[in-house]
């Protein structure tokens, strides 16, 4: 049971921290979805 709770806690921490970490390294979903190679019909 302790391992399960630890895994849930780690998953929650990753879920919360991921957007901040990705923003710090310069990843942006807006940048990935815009540009000359993206067609919006």
C-alpha positions as CSV (number, residue, x, y, z in Angstrom):
1,X,0.0,0.0,0.0
2,X,2.9,2.4,0.7
3,X,4.3,1.8,-2.7
4,X,0.9,2.6,-4.3
5,X,0.5,5.8,-2.3
6,X,4.1,6.8,-3.2
7,X,3.4,6.2,-6.9
8,X,0.2,8.3,-6.8
9,X,2.1,11.1,-5.0
10,X,4.9,11.1,-7.6
11,X,2.4,11.1,-10.5
12,X,0.6,14.1,-8.9
13,X,3.8,15.9,-8.4
14,X,4.9,15.3,-12.0
15,X,1.5,16.4,-13.3
16,X,1.7,19.7,-11.4
17,X,5.4,20.3,-12.2
18,X,5.4,19.4,-15.9
19,X,3.8,22.6,-17.3
20,X,6.2,24.8,-15.3
21,X,9.3,22.7,-16.4
22,X,8.2,22.7,-20.0
23,X,7.7,26.5,-19.9
24,X,11.2,27.0,-18.5
25,X,12.8,25.1,-21.3
26,X,10.9,27.0,-23.9
27,X,8.3,24.5,-25.0
28,X,5.0,26.1,-25.9
29,X,1.9,24.4,-27.4
30,X,1.0,27.6,-29.1
31,X,4.4,27.6,-30.9
32,X,4.0,24.0,-31.9
33,X,0.5,24.7,-33.3
34,X,1.4,27.8,-35.3
35,X,3.8,28.5,-38.2
36,X,4.1,28.2,-41.9
37,X,3.7,24.4,-41.9
38,X,0.4,24.4,-40.1
39,X,-2.8,24.5,-42.1
40,X,-5.9,25.8,-40.5
41,X,-8.9,25.1,-42.8
